[in-house]
Amino acid sequence: MVIIESFGPVWPVVFMVTGALLATAAVWGRWAVGAHIVGIFGWMFYGVSIISGSVLSEPPAPIAFGVVAIGIAGIHFGMTRAHQEVGG
């Protein structure tokens, strides 16, 4: 996490882009699958970063929010499947 955060405001940018794409897809009614795919990658990147940082720290830190973030990525995956079935 520290290495990624040293590049700059990575997490605010990732989540602002994801939110903007999801909001745009909801308003326009198009590109919902693509917006959710971006959401999958953003939340998985965040979750894996938290878990790997927690495992590599001494003593190991809690990984609860990393697991929650990966669960949110799973929700986005489910939404891509739902939008594909209805043709969105």
TANORSUL-V946003 format. One line per field, one symbol per residue. phi: phi as a letter, one per 20 degrees, with the letter a starting at -180 (. if undefined). A space follows every 50 residues. Layout:
phi: ???
This chain:
phi: .ffffffpfffgfgfffffffffffffemclfffffffffffffgfffff fffffeecfgefdgfffffffffffffffffffffene
